[in-house]
Amino acid sequence: MDSKVKRLGEIFGNDQFTNPDIKPILVLTSPKPPTEKLGAMKWSEWMTKDGSPRWMQMTMPKRRQLIRCDKNGKSDAKGQHAKIIERN
């Protein structure tokens, strides 16, 4: 995210916008809210709201995964069978 923040700062400016007709807003989308590890406190003021990133939850479709299992369908890393399961 650091490289994206740097690039956005180069495009739109870090504090003063070069074009008053443009008001950039940064919104993150992800399945889970961003954590403090993202370092948003170091971002330009326009990239956050009250020091926190703007965020919208993104719904993810269920994924399918092929796993090995035994003949009864129980997960087994050395199993000779396979099945497809759905994961979030």
HTML snippet that shows the backbone in 3Dmol.js (N, CA, C, O; Angstrom):
<script src="https://3Dmol.org/build/3Dmol-min.js"></script>
<div id="view" style="width:600px;height:400px;position:relative"></div>
<script>
const pdb = `
ATOM      1  N   MET A   1       0.822  -1.184   0.000  1.00  0.00           N
ATOM      2  CA  MET A   1       0.000   0.000   0.000  1.00  0.00           C
ATOM      3  C   MET A   1       0.872   1.257   0.000  1.00  0.00           C
ATOM      4  O   MET A   1       0.465   2.305  -0.501  1.00  0.00           O
ATOM      5  N   ASP A   2       2.071   1.142   0.564  1.00  0.00           N
ATOM      6  CA  ASP A   2       2.957   2.308   0.610  1.00  0.00           C
ATOM      7  C   ASP A   2       3.244   2.852  -0.793  1.00  0.00           C
ATOM      8  O   ASP A   2       3.236   4.066  -0.997  1.00  0.00           O
ATOM      9  N   SER A   3       3.497   1.965  -1.758  1.00  0.00           N
ATOM     10  CA  SER A   3       3.808   2.433  -3.114  1.00  0.00           C
ATOM     11  C   SER A   3       2.586   3.077  -3.771  1.00  0.00           C
ATOM     12  O   SER A   3       2.730   4.024  -4.544  1.00  0.00           O
ATOM     13  N   LYS A   4       1.385   2.573  -3.472  1.00  0.00           N
ATOM     14  CA  LYS A   4       0.167   3.166  -4.032  1.00  0.00           C
ATOM     15  C   LYS A   4      -0.079   4.562  -3.445  1.00  0.00           C
ATOM     16  O   LYS A   4      -0.446   5.491  -4.165  1.00  0.00           O
ATOM     17  N   VAL A   5       0.127   4.696  -2.142  1.00  0.00           N
ATOM     18  CA  VAL A   5      -0.047   5.990  -1.484  1.00  0.00           C
ATOM     19  C   VAL A   5       0.947   6.998  -2.054  1.00  0.00           C
ATOM     20  O   VAL A   5       0.599   8.153  -2.295  1.00  0.00           O
ATOM     21  N   LYS A   6       2.176   6.557  -2.266  1.00  0.00           N
ATOM     22  CA  LYS A   6       3.184   7.446  -2.840  1.00  0.00           C
ATOM     23  C   LYS A   6       2.769   7.894  -4.241  1.00  0.00           C
ATOM     24  O   LYS A   6       2.864   9.074  -4.576  1.00  0.00           O
ATOM     25  N   ARG A   7       2.314   6.959  -5.044  1.00  0.00           N
ATOM     26  CA  ARG A   7       1.909   7.267  -6.426  1.00  0.00           C
ATOM     27  C   ARG A   7       0.698   8.210  -6.442  1.00  0.00           C
ATOM     28  O   ARG A   7       0.669   9.165  -7.219  1.00  0.00           O
ATOM     29  N   LEU A   8      -0.287   7.949  -5.600  1.00  0.00           N
ATOM     30  CA  LEU A   8      -1.456   8.830  -5.535  1.00  0.00           C
ATOM     31  C   LEU A   8      -1.057  10.236  -5.097  1.00  0.00           C
ATOM     32  O   LEU A   8      -1.611  11.223  -5.581  1.00  0.00           O
ATOM     33  N   GLY A   9      -0.094  10.323  -4.177  1.00  0.00           N
ATOM     34  CA  GLY A   9       0.408  11.628  -3.756  1.00  0.00           C
ATOM     35  C   GLY A   9       1.077  12.367  -4.903  1.00  0.00           C
ATOM     36  O   GLY A   9       0.959  13.586  -5.020  1.00  0.00           O
ATOM     37  N   GLU A  10       1.786  11.615  -5.757  1.00  0.00           N
ATOM     38  CA  GLU A  10       2.434  12.231  -6.919  1.00  0.00           C
ATOM     39  C   GLU A  10       1.397  12.721  -7.931  1.00  0.00           C
ATOM     40  O   GLU A  10       1.597  13.743  -8.587  1.00  0.00           O
ATOM     41  N   ILE A  11       0.300  11.992  -8.052  1.00  0.00           N
ATOM     42  CA  ILE A  11      -0.735  12.362  -9.027  1.00  0.00           C
ATOM     43  C   ILE A  11      -1.578  13.527  -8.522  1.00  0.00           C
ATOM     44  O   ILE A  11      -1.767  14.511  -9.237  1.00  0.00           O
ATOM     45  N   PHE A  12      -2.084  13.424  -7.299  1.00  0.00           N
ATOM     46  CA  PHE A  12      -3.048  14.390  -6.786  1.00  0.00           C
ATOM     47  C   PHE A  12      -2.459  15.414  -5.820  1.00  0.00           C
ATOM     48  O   PHE A  12      -3.134  16.382  -5.471  1.00  0.00           O
ATOM     49  N   GLY A  13      -1.237  15.224  -5.388  1.00  0.00           N
ATOM     50  CA  GLY A  13      -0.640  16.100  -4.387  1.00  0.00           C
ATOM     51  C   GLY A  13      -0.872  15.537  -3.000  1.00  0.00           C
ATOM     52  O   GLY A  13      -1.813  14.779  -2.766  1.00  0.00           O
ATOM     53  N   ASN A  14      -0.011  15.915  -2.099  1.00  0.00           N
ATOM     54  CA  ASN A  14      -0.139  15.387  -0.744  1.00  0.00           C
ATOM     55  C   ASN A  14      -1.010  16.261   0.147  1.00  0.00           C
ATOM     56  O   ASN A  14      -1.704  15.747   1.023  1.00  0.00           O
ATOM     57  N   ASP A  15      -0.984  17.555  -0.060  1.00  0.00           N
ATOM     58  CA  ASP A  15      -1.802  18.434   0.773  1.00  0.00           C
ATOM     59  C   ASP A  15      -2.635  19.394  -0.066  1.00  0.00           C
ATOM     60  O   ASP A  15      -3.837  19.538   0.158  1.00  0.00           O
ATOM     61  N   GLN A  16      -2.014  20.034  -1.008  1.00  0.00           N
ATOM     62  CA  GLN A  16      -2.710  20.995  -1.855  1.00  0.00           C
ATOM     63  C   GLN A  16      -2.944  20.381  -3.231  1.00  0.00           C
ATOM     64  O   GLN A  16      -2.010  19.883  -3.860  1.00  0.00           O
ATOM     65  N   PHE A  17      -4.177  20.416  -3.691  1.00  0.00           N
ATOM     66  CA  PHE A  17      -4.488  19.873  -5.003  1.00  0.00           C
ATOM     67  C   PHE A  17      -4.190  20.913  -6.060  1.00  0.00           C
ATOM     68  O   PHE A  17      -4.472  22.097  -5.881  1.00  0.00           O
ATOM     69  N   THR A  18      -3.622  20.467  -7.155  1.00  0.00           N
ATOM     70  CA  THR A  18      -3.282  21.405  -8.226  1.00  0.00           C
ATOM     71  C   THR A  18      -4.515  21.818  -9.015  1.00  0.00           C
ATOM     72  O   THR A  18      -4.503  22.873  -9.649  1.00  0.00           O
ATOM     73  N   ASN A  19      -5.583  21.017  -8.996  1.00  0.00           N
ATOM     74  CA  ASN A  19      -6.808  21.342  -9.715  1.00  0.00           C
ATOM     75  C   ASN A  19      -7.964  21.388  -8.710  1.00  0.00           C
ATOM     76  O   ASN A  19      -8.366  20.350  -8.185  1.00  0.00           O
ATOM     77  N   PRO A  20      -8.502  22.587  -8.440  1.00  0.00           N
ATOM     78  CA  PRO A  20      -9.567  22.700  -7.436  1.00  0.00           C
ATOM     79  C   PRO A  20     -10.881  22.025  -7.859  1.00  0.00           C
ATOM     80  O   PRO A  20     -11.764  21.821  -7.025  1.00  0.00           O
ATOM     81  N   ASP A  21     -11.018  21.676  -9.153  1.00  0.00           N
ATOM     82  CA  ASP A  21     -12.245  21.018  -9.615  1.00  0.00           C
ATOM     83  C   ASP A  21     -12.230  19.516  -9.341  1.00  0.00           C
ATOM     84  O   ASP A  21     -13.241  18.839  -9.524  1.00  0.00           O
ATOM     85  N   ILE A  22     -11.092  19.000  -8.907  1.00  0.00           N
ATOM     86  CA  ILE A  22     -10.969  17.561  -8.636  1.00  0.00           C
ATOM     87  C   ILE A  22     -10.806  17.358  -7.139  1.00  0.00           C
ATOM     88  O   ILE A  22      -9.944  17.967  -6.506  1.00  0.00           O
ATOM     89  N   LYS A  23     -11.648  16.491  -6.580  1.00  0.00           N
ATOM     90  CA  LYS A  23     -11.531  16.156  -5.162  1.00  0.00           C
ATOM     91  C   LYS A  23     -11.344  14.639  -5.059  1.00  0.00           C
ATOM     92  O   LYS A  23     -12.323  13.893  -5.036  1.00  0.00           O
ATOM     93  N   PRO A  24     -10.096  14.185  -4.997  1.00  0.00           N
ATOM     94  CA  PRO A  24      -9.866  12.740  -4.918  1.00  0.00           C
ATOM     95  C   PRO A  24     -10.296  12.183  -3.562  1.00  0.00           C
ATOM     96  O   PRO A  24     -10.165  12.842  -2.531  1.00  0.00           O
ATOM     97  N   ILE A  25     -10.802  10.982  -3.589  1.00  0.00           N
ATOM     98  CA  ILE A  25     -11.184  10.263  -2.376  1.00  0.00           C
ATOM     99  C   ILE A  25     -10.655   8.847  -2.517  1.00  0.00           C
ATOM    100  O   ILE A  25     -10.895   8.194  -3.533  1.00  0.00           O
ATOM    101  N   LEU A  26      -9.947   8.370  -1.524  1.00  0.00           N
ATOM    102  CA  LEU A  26      -9.396   7.016  -1.530  1.00  0.00           C
ATOM    103  C   LEU A  26     -10.303   6.124  -0.693  1.00  0.00           C
ATOM    104  O   LEU A  26     -10.534   6.395   0.486  1.00  0.00           O
ATOM    105  N   VAL A  27     -10.817   5.058  -1.306  1.00  0.00           N
ATOM    106  CA  VAL A  27     -11.659   4.094  -0.600  1.00  0.00           C
ATOM    107  C   VAL A  27     -11.078   2.704  -0.829  1.00  0.00           C
ATOM    108  O   VAL A  27     -10.893   2.285  -1.971  1.00  0.00           O
ATOM    109  N   LEU A  28     -10.794   1.997   0.248  1.00  0.00           N
ATOM    110  CA  LEU A  28     -10.284   0.632   0.162  1.00  0.00           C
ATOM    111  C   LEU A  28     -11.452  -0.341   0.183  1.00  0.00           C
ATOM    112  O   LEU A  28     -12.436  -0.121   0.889  1.00  0.00           O
ATOM    113  N   THR A  29     -11.346  -1.402  -0.582  1.00  0.00           N
ATOM    114  CA  THR A  29     -12.352  -2.464  -0.543  1.00  0.00           C
ATOM    115  C   THR A  29     -11.633  -3.781  -0.285  1.00  0.00           C
ATOM    116  O   THR A  29     -10.615  -4.082  -0.908  1.00  0.00           O
ATOM    117  N   SER A  30     -12.173  -4.552   0.633  1.00  0.00           N
ATOM    118  CA  SER A  30     -11.592  -5.847   0.982  1.00  0.00           C
ATOM    119  C   SER A  30     -12.627  -6.618   1.788  1.00  0.00           C
ATOM    120  O   SER A  30     -13.580  -6.030   2.299  1.00  0.00           O
ATOM    121  N   PRO A  31     -12.446  -7.938   1.905  1.00  0.00           N
ATOM    122  CA  PRO A  31     -13.399  -8.722   2.702  1.00  0.00           C
ATOM    123  C   PRO A  31     -13.392  -8.347   4.179  1.00  0.00           C
ATOM    124  O   PRO A  31     -14.429  -8.416   4.838  1.00  0.00           O
ATOM    125  N   LYS A  32     -12.228  -7.948   4.709  1.00  0.00           N
ATOM    126  CA  LYS A  32     -12.115  -7.601   6.127  1.00  0.00           C
ATOM    127  C   LYS A  32     -11.598  -6.176   6.255  1.00  0.00           C
ATOM    128  O   LYS A  32     -10.869  -5.709   5.379  1.00  0.00           O
ATOM    129  N   PRO A  33     -11.961  -5.468   7.335  1.00  0.00           N
ATOM    130  CA  PRO A  33     -11.482  -4.096   7.513  1.00  0.00           C
ATOM    131  C   PRO A  33      -9.956  -4.033   7.591  1.00  0.00           C
ATOM    132  O   PRO A  33      -9.319  -4.979   8.054  1.00  0.00           O
ATOM    133  N   PRO A  34      -9.370  -2.926   7.141  1.00  0.00           N
ATOM    134  CA  PRO A  34      -7.919  -2.774   7.241  1.00  0.00           C
ATOM    135  C   PRO A  34      -7.480  -2.659   8.700  1.00  0.00           C
ATOM    136  O   PRO A  34      -8.235  -2.203   9.558  1.00  0.00           O
ATOM    137  N   THR A  35      -6.271  -3.073   8.953  1.00  0.00           N
ATOM    138  CA  THR A  35      -5.715  -2.994  10.305  1.00  0.00           C
ATOM    139  C   THR A  35      -4.783  -1.791  10.408  1.00  0.00           C
ATOM    140  O   THR A  35      -4.481  -1.136   9.410  1.00  0.00           O
ATOM    141  N   GLU A  36      -4.340  -1.514  11.609  1.00  0.00           N
ATOM    142  CA  GLU A  36      -3.419  -0.396  11.831  1.00  0.00           C
ATOM    143  C   GLU A  36      -2.066  -0.644  11.171  1.00  0.00           C
ATOM    144  O   GLU A  36      -1.308   0.299  10.943  1.00  0.00           O
ATOM    145  N   LYS A  37      -1.756  -1.900  10.862  1.00  0.00           N
ATOM    146  CA  LYS A  37      -0.491  -2.230  10.204  1.00  0.00           C
ATOM    147  C   LYS A  37      -0.371  -1.550   8.839  1.00  0.00           C
ATOM    148  O   LYS A  37       0.729  -1.423   8.300  1.00  0.00           O
ATOM    149  N   LEU A  38      -1.492  -1.117   8.289  1.00  0.00           N
ATOM    150  CA  LEU A  38      -1.499  -0.467   6.991  1.00  0.00           C
ATOM    151  C   LEU A  38      -0.747   0.862   7.034  1.00  0.00           C
ATOM    152  O   LEU A  38      -0.244   1.315   6.006  1.00  0.00           O
ATOM    153  N   GLY A  39      -0.665   1.483   8.187  1.00  0.00           N
ATOM    154  CA  GLY A  39       0.087   2.720   8.338  1.00  0.00           C
ATOM    155  C   GLY A  39      -0.621   3.959   7.830  1.00  0.00           C
ATOM    156  O   GLY A  39       0.032   4.911   7.405  1.00  0.00           O
ATOM    157  N   ALA A  40      -1.955   3.964   7.865  1.00  0.00           N
ATOM    158  CA  ALA A  40      -2.735   5.082   7.333  1.00  0.00           C
ATOM    159  C   ALA A  40      -2.460   6.400   8.058  1.00  0.00           C
ATOM    160  O   ALA A  40      -2.711   7.471   7.505  1.00  0.00           O
ATOM    161  N   MET A  41      -1.957   6.332   9.267  1.00  0.00           N
ATOM    162  CA  MET A  41      -1.664   7.561  10.007  1.00  0.00           C
ATOM    163  C   MET A  41      -0.583   8.386   9.300  1.00  0.00           C
ATOM    164  O   MET A  41      -0.488   9.593   9.523  1.00  0.00           O
ATOM    165  N   LYS A  42       0.230   7.750   8.454  1.00  0.00           N
ATOM    166  CA  LYS A  42       1.290   8.457   7.729  1.00  0.00           C
ATOM    167  C   LYS A  42       0.811   8.991   6.382  1.00  0.00           C
ATOM    168  O   LYS A  42       1.549   9.702   5.701  1.00  0.00           O
ATOM    169  N   TRP A  43      -0.420   8.653   5.991  1.00  0.00           N
ATOM    170  CA  TRP A  43      -0.935   9.076   4.685  1.00  0.00           C
ATOM    171  C   TRP A  43      -1.338  10.544   4.719  1.00  0.00           C
ATOM    172  O   TRP A  43      -1.529  11.130   5.784  1.00  0.00           O
ATOM    173  N   SER A  44      -1.462  11.120   3.536  1.00  0.00           N
ATOM    174  CA  SER A  44      -1.956  12.491   3.424  1.00  0.00           C
ATOM    175  C   SER A  44      -3.383  12.567   3.964  1.00  0.00           C
ATOM    176  O   SER A  44      -4.131  11.590   3.921  1.00  0.00           O
ATOM    177  N   GLU A  45      -3.737  13.729   4.465  1.00  0.00           N
ATOM    178  CA  GLU A  45      -5.046  13.909   5.100  1.00  0.00           C
ATOM    179  C   GLU A  45      -6.209  13.546   4.179  1.00  0.00           C
ATOM    180  O   GLU A  45      -7.201  12.984   4.643  1.00  0.00           O
ATOM    181  N   TRP A  46      -6.109  13.856   2.877  1.00  0.00           N
ATOM    182  CA  TRP A  46      -7.222  13.590   1.964  1.00  0.00           C
ATOM    183  C   TRP A  46      -7.439  12.093   1.728  1.00  0.00           C
ATOM    184  O   TRP A  46      -8.509  11.690   1.273  1.00  0.00           O
ATOM    185  N   MET A  47      -6.437  11.272   2.034  1.00  0.00           N
ATOM    186  CA  MET A  47      -6.539   9.828   1.804  1.00  0.00           C
ATOM    187  C   MET A  47      -7.270   9.099   2.928  1.00  0.00           C
ATOM    188  O   MET A  47      -7.571   7.912   2.806  1.00  0.00           O
ATOM    189  N   THR A  48      -7.554   9.801   4.016  1.00  0.00           N
ATOM    190  CA  THR A  48      -8.206   9.178   5.173  1.00  0.00           C
ATOM    191  C   THR A  48      -9.387  10.027   5.639  1.00  0.00           C
ATOM    192  O   THR A  48      -9.596  11.148   5.176  1.00  0.00           O
ATOM    193  N   LYS A  49     -10.132   9.471   6.547  1.00  0.00           N
ATOM    194  CA  LYS A  49     -11.190  10.219   7.234  1.00  0.00           C
ATOM    195  C   LYS A  49     -10.893  10.101   8.717  1.00  0.00           C
ATOM    196  O   LYS A  49     -10.971   9.013   9.288  1.00  0.00           O
ATOM    197  N   ASP A  50     -10.558  11.201   9.327  1.00  0.00           N
ATOM    198  CA  ASP A  50     -10.188  11.227  10.752  1.00  0.00           C
ATOM    199  C   ASP A  50      -9.019  10.286  11.051  1.00  0.00           C
ATOM    200  O   ASP A  50      -8.980   9.654  12.107  1.00  0.00           O
ATOM    201  N   GLY A  51      -8.066  10.194  10.115  1.00  0.00           N
ATOM    202  CA  GLY A  51      -6.869   9.378  10.325  1.00  0.00           C
ATOM    203  C   GLY A  51      -7.019   7.907  10.017  1.00  0.00           C
ATOM    204  O   GLY A  51      -6.051   7.155  10.128  1.00  0.00           O
ATOM    205  N   SER A  52      -8.211   7.474   9.633  1.00  0.00           N
ATOM    206  CA  SER A  52      -8.444   6.070   9.290  1.00  0.00           C
ATOM    207  C   SER A  52      -8.820   5.958   7.821  1.00  0.00           C
ATOM    208  O   SER A  52      -9.465   6.853   7.274  1.00  0.00           O
ATOM    209  N   PRO A  53      -8.421   4.861   7.177  1.00  0.00           N
ATOM    210  CA  PRO A  53      -8.796   4.717   5.771  1.00  0.00           C
ATOM    211  C   PRO A  53     -10.303   4.550   5.604  1.00  0.00           C
ATOM    212  O   PRO A  53     -10.967   3.934   6.438  1.00  0.00           O
ATOM    213  N   ARG A  54     -10.831   5.105   4.519  1.00  0.00           N
ATOM    214  CA  ARG A  54     -12.234   4.832   4.181  1.00  0.00           C
ATOM    215  C   ARG A  54     -12.261   3.403   3.665  1.00  0.00           C
ATOM    216  O   ARG A  54     -11.367   2.977   2.933  1.00  0.00           O
ATOM    217  N   TRP A  55     -13.297   2.666   4.053  1.00  0.00           N
ATOM    218  CA  TRP A  55     -13.333   1.253   3.703  1.00  0.00           C
ATOM    219  C   TRP A  55     -14.753   0.802   3.395  1.00  0.00           C
ATOM    220  O   TRP A  55     -15.705   1.205   4.064  1.00  0.00           O
ATOM    221  N   MET A  56     -14.882  -0.034   2.380  1.00  0.00           N
ATOM    222  CA  MET A  56     -16.156  -0.690   2.047  1.00  0.00           C
ATOM    223  C   MET A  56     -15.906  -2.197   2.008  1.00  0.00           C
ATOM    224  O   MET A  56     -14.910  -2.660   1.453  1.00  0.00           O
ATOM    225  N   GLN A  57     -16.807  -2.935   2.594  1.00  0.00           N
ATOM    226  CA  GLN A  57     -16.654  -4.383   2.586  1.00  0.00           C
ATOM    227  C   GLN A  57     -16.922  -4.926   1.189  1.00  0.00           C
ATOM    228  O   GLN A  57     -17.874  -4.520   0.522  1.00  0.00           O
ATOM    229  N   MET A  58     -16.078  -5.839   0.762  1.00  0.00           N
ATOM    230  CA  MET A  58     -16.215  -6.485  -0.531  1.00  0.00           C
ATOM    231  C   MET A  58     -16.631  -7.934  -0.279  1.00  0.00           C
ATOM    232  O   MET A  58     -15.931  -8.676   0.410  1.00  0.00           O
ATOM    233  N   THR A  59     -17.758  -8.325  -0.833  1.00  0.00           N
ATOM    234  CA  THR A  59     -18.185  -9.711  -0.657  1.00  0.00           C
ATOM    235  C   THR A  59     -17.445 -10.575  -1.669  1.00  0.00           C
ATOM    236  O   THR A  59     -17.303 -10.221  -2.839  1.00  0.00           O
ATOM    237  N   MET A  60     -16.993 -11.688  -1.194  1.00  0.00           N
ATOM    238  CA  MET A  60     -16.234 -12.609  -2.035  1.00  0.00           C
ATOM    239  C   MET A  60     -17.076 -13.851  -2.299  1.00  0.00           C
ATOM    240  O   MET A  60     -17.752 -14.350  -1.399  1.00  0.00           O
ATOM    241  N   PRO A  61     -17.036 -14.346  -3.522  1.00  0.00           N
ATOM    242  CA  PRO A  61     -17.755 -15.589  -3.795  1.00  0.00           C
ATOM    243  C   PRO A  61     -17.058 -16.747  -3.089  1.00  0.00           C
ATOM    244  O   PRO A  61     -15.859 -16.695  -2.812  1.00  0.00           O
ATOM    245  N   LYS A  62     -17.815 -17.770  -2.810  1.00  0.00           N
ATOM    246  CA  LYS A  62     -17.199 -18.948  -2.205  1.00  0.00           C
ATOM    247  C   LYS A  62     -16.240 -19.567  -3.220  1.00  0.00           C
ATOM    248  O   LYS A  62     -16.499 -19.584  -4.423  1.00  0.00           O
ATOM    249  N   ARG A  63     -15.136 -20.068  -2.699  1.00  0.00           N
ATOM    250  CA  ARG A  63     -14.139 -20.692  -3.565  1.00  0.00           C
ATOM    251  C   ARG A  63     -14.241 -22.200  -3.427  1.00  0.00           C
ATOM    252  O   ARG A  63     -14.658 -22.725  -2.395  1.00  0.00           O
ATOM    253  N   ARG A  64     -13.862 -22.858  -4.458  1.00  0.00           N
ATOM    254  CA  ARG A  64     -13.820 -24.320  -4.426  1.00  0.00           C
ATOM    255  C   ARG A  64     -12.367 -24.754  -4.314  1.00  0.00           C
ATOM    256  O   ARG A  64     -11.469 -24.151  -4.901  1.00  0.00           O
ATOM    257  N   GLN A  65     -12.162 -25.811  -3.548  1.00  0.00           N
ATOM    258  CA  GLN A  65     -10.812 -26.313  -3.345  1.00  0.00           C
ATOM    259  C   GLN A  65     -10.828 -27.830  -3.446  1.00  0.00           C
ATOM    260  O   GLN A  65     -11.715 -28.492  -2.906  1.00  0.00           O
ATOM    261  N   LEU A  66      -9.859 -28.359  -4.127  1.00  0.00           N
ATOM    262  CA  LEU A  66      -9.699 -29.801  -4.242  1.00  0.00           C
ATOM    263  C   LEU A  66      -8.796 -30.260  -3.108  1.00  0.00           C
ATOM    264  O   LEU A  66      -7.687 -29.749  -2.952  1.00  0.00           O
ATOM    265  N   ILE A  67      -9.266 -31.225  -2.312  1.00  0.00           N
ATOM    266  CA  ILE A  67      -8.451 -31.745  -1.212  1.00  0.00           C
ATOM    267  C   ILE A  67      -8.346 -33.255  -1.308  1.00  0.00           C
ATOM    268  O   ILE A  67      -9.220 -33.924  -1.858  1.00  0.00           O
ATOM    269  N   ARG A  68      -7.271 -33.771  -0.769  1.00  0.00           N
ATOM    270  CA  ARG A  68      -7.100 -35.225  -0.678  1.00  0.00           C
ATOM    271  C   ARG A  68      -7.896 -35.746   0.505  1.00  0.00           C
ATOM    272  O   ARG A  68      -8.029 -35.077   1.530  1.00  0.00           O
ATOM    273  N   CYS A  69      -8.415 -36.934   0.347  1.00  0.00           N
ATOM    274  CA  CYS A  69      -9.191 -37.525   1.440  1.00  0.00           C
ATOM    275  C   CYS A  69      -9.090 -39.044   1.371  1.00  0.00           C
ATOM    276  O   CYS A  69      -8.562 -39.610   0.414  1.00  0.00           O
ATOM    277  N   ASP A  70      -9.615 -39.693   2.421  1.00  0.00           N
ATOM    278  CA  ASP A  70      -9.674 -41.153   2.400  1.00  0.00           C
ATOM    279  C   ASP A  70     -10.946 -41.587   1.671  1.00  0.00           C
ATOM    280  O   ASP A  70     -11.695 -40.745   1.177  1.00  0.00           O
ATOM    281  N   LYS A  71     -11.189 -42.870   1.605  1.00  0.00           N
ATOM    282  CA  LYS A  71     -12.348 -43.362   0.844  1.00  0.00           C
ATOM    283  C   LYS A  71     -13.682 -42.936   1.457  1.00  0.00           C
ATOM    284  O   LYS A  71     -14.714 -43.005   0.790  1.00  0.00           O
ATOM    285  N   ASN A  72     -13.673 -42.498   2.717  1.00  0.00           N
ATOM    286  CA  ASN A  72     -14.891 -42.035   3.382  1.00  0.00           C
ATOM    287  C   ASN A  72     -15.085 -40.512   3.270  1.00  0.00           C
ATOM    288  O   ASN A  72     -16.056 -39.970   3.800  1.00  0.00           O
ATOM    289  N   GLY A  73     -14.169 -39.832   2.587  1.00  0.00           N
ATOM    290  CA  GLY A  73     -14.290 -38.395   2.402  1.00  0.00           C
ATOM    291  C   GLY A  73     -13.662 -37.564   3.501  1.00  0.00           C
ATOM    292  O   GLY A  73     -13.782 -36.339   3.495  1.00  0.00           O
ATOM    293  N   LYS A  74     -12.981 -38.222   4.464  1.00  0.00           N
ATOM    294  CA  LYS A  74     -12.318 -37.491   5.542  1.00  0.00           C
ATOM    295  C   LYS A  74     -10.968 -36.976   5.040  1.00  0.00           C
ATOM    296  O   LYS A  74     -10.201 -37.717   4.426  1.00  0.00           O
ATOM    297  N   SER A  75     -10.685 -35.694   5.311  1.00  0.00           N
ATOM    298  CA  SER A  75      -9.441 -35.079   4.868  1.00  0.00           C
ATOM    299  C   SER A  75      -8.243 -35.917   5.295  1.00  0.00           C
ATOM    300  O   SER A  75      -8.131 -36.310   6.456  1.00  0.00           O
ATOM    301  N   ASP A  76      -7.348 -36.189   4.345  1.00  0.00           N
ATOM    302  CA  ASP A  76      -6.174 -37.016   4.609  1.00  0.00           C
ATOM    303  C   ASP A  76      -5.085 -36.626   3.617  1.00  0.00           C
ATOM    304  O   ASP A  76      -5.229 -36.848   2.415  1.00  0.00           O
ATOM    305  N   ALA A  77      -3.991 -36.044   4.117  1.00  0.00           N
ATOM    306  CA  ALA A  77      -2.912 -35.570   3.242  1.00  0.00           C
ATOM    307  C   ALA A  77      -2.321 -36.677   2.381  1.00  0.00           C
ATOM    308  O   ALA A  77      -1.796 -36.406   1.301  1.00  0.00           O
ATOM    309  N   LYS A  78      -2.399 -37.922   2.847  1.00  0.00           N
ATOM    310  CA  LYS A  78      -1.858 -39.049   2.076  1.00  0.00           C
ATOM    311  C   LYS A  78      -2.959 -39.889   1.443  1.00  0.00           C
ATOM    312  O   LYS A  78      -2.709 -40.988   0.948  1.00  0.00           O
ATOM    313  N   GLY A  79      -4.182 -39.359   1.465  1.00  0.00           N
ATOM    314  CA  GLY A  79      -5.323 -40.097   0.940  1.00  0.00           C
ATOM    315  C   GLY A  79      -5.208 -40.382  -0.553  1.00  0.00           C
ATOM    316  O   GLY A  79      -4.528 -39.667  -1.289  1.00  0.00           O
ATOM    317  N   GLN A  80      -5.882 -41.431  -0.977  1.00  0.00           N
ATOM    318  CA  GLN A  80      -5.860 -41.836  -2.381  1.00  0.00           C
ATOM    319  C   GLN A  80      -7.090 -41.343  -3.138  1.00  0.00           C
ATOM    320  O   GLN A  80      -7.276 -41.666  -4.312  1.00  0.00           O
ATOM    321  N   HIS A  81      -7.928 -40.561  -2.462  1.00  0.00           N
ATOM    322  CA  HIS A  81      -9.145 -40.027  -3.070  1.00  0.00           C
ATOM    323  C   HIS A  81      -9.104 -38.502  -2.994  1.00  0.00           C
ATOM    324  O   HIS A  81      -8.235 -37.918  -2.347  1.00  0.00           O
ATOM    325  N   ALA A  82     -10.042 -37.891  -3.654  1.00  0.00           N
ATOM    326  CA  ALA A  82     -10.114 -36.431  -3.627  1.00  0.00           C
ATOM    327  C   ALA A  82     -11.582 -36.003  -3.627  1.00  0.00           C
ATOM    328  O   ALA A  82     -12.463 -36.724  -4.095  1.00  0.00           O
ATOM    329  N   LYS A  83     -11.815 -34.804  -3.085  1.00  0.00           N
ATOM    330  CA  LYS A  83     -13.156 -34.217  -3.131  1.00  0.00           C
ATOM    331  C   LYS A  83     -13.021 -32.709  -3.248  1.00  0.00           C
ATOM    332  O   LYS A  83     -11.976 -32.135  -2.940  1.00  0.00           O
ATOM    333  N   ILE A  84     -14.079 -32.092  -3.691  1.00  0.00           N
ATOM    334  CA  ILE A  84     -14.103 -30.642  -3.818  1.00  0.00           C
ATOM    335  C   ILE A  84     -14.936 -30.080  -2.672  1.00  0.00           C
ATOM    336  O   ILE A  84     -16.051 -30.535  -2.418  1.00  0.00           O
ATOM    337  N   ILE A  85     -14.381 -29.085  -1.985  1.00  0.00           N
ATOM    338  CA  ILE A  85     -15.109 -28.429  -0.895  1.00  0.00           C
ATOM    339  C   ILE A  85     -15.245 -26.946  -1.239  1.00  0.00           C
ATOM    340  O   ILE A  85     -14.473 -26.408  -2.032  1.00  0.00           O
ATOM    341  N   GLU A  86     -16.238 -26.295  -0.630  1.00  0.00           N
ATOM    342  CA  GLU A  86     -16.413 -24.851  -0.796  1.00  0.00           C
ATOM    343  C   GLU A  86     -15.864 -24.152   0.432  1.00  0.00           C
ATOM    344  O   GLU A  86     -16.084 -24.587   1.562  1.00  0.00           O
ATOM    345  N   ARG A  87     -15.137 -23.052   0.194  1.00  0.00           N
ATOM    346  CA  ARG A  87     -14.542 -22.271   1.272  1.00  0.00           C
ATOM    347  C   ARG A  87     -14.935 -20.823   1.123  1.00  0.00           C
ATOM    348  O   ARG A  87     -15.219 -20.367   0.015  1.00  0.00           O
ATOM    349  N   ASN A  88     -14.954 -20.103   2.208  1.00  0.00           N
ATOM    350  CA  ASN A  88     -15.221 -18.659   2.161  1.00  0.00           C
ATOM    351  C   ASN A  88     -13.948 -17.897   1.913  1.00  0.00           C
ATOM    352  O   ASN A  88     -13.968 -16.668   1.840  1.00  0.00           O
TER     353      ASN A  88
END
`;
const viewer = $3Dmol.createViewer("view");
viewer.addModel(pdb, "pdb");
viewer.setStyle({}, {cartoon: {color: "spectrum"}});
viewer.zoomTo();
viewer.render();
</script>
